[in-house]
Amino acid sequence: MISQPDAPDPIGAFLLLGATFCLLAAMYVVCYTFFMANWEGWEAWNRRTGLDAEMAEEERDKRLRPK
């Protein structure tokens, strides 16, 4: 059977889809690695930003509490 030049190529489409997934996975791994290498933890984040998780939870509960 002779393939038509304008017919879609299912094998090529799956290869392109697989290459796209591999590229996205590689970008995710690289970005996650850099992020985790520089992440200091929530305590450092709270100190630097002045945010306190417990205080934020209390204020959230006060806002959501029915009056």
Buried (B, 14 or more C-beta within 10 A) or exposed (E): EEEEEEEEEEEEEEEEEEEEEEEEEEEEEEEEEEEEEEEEEEEEEBEEEEEEEEEEEEEEEEEEEEE
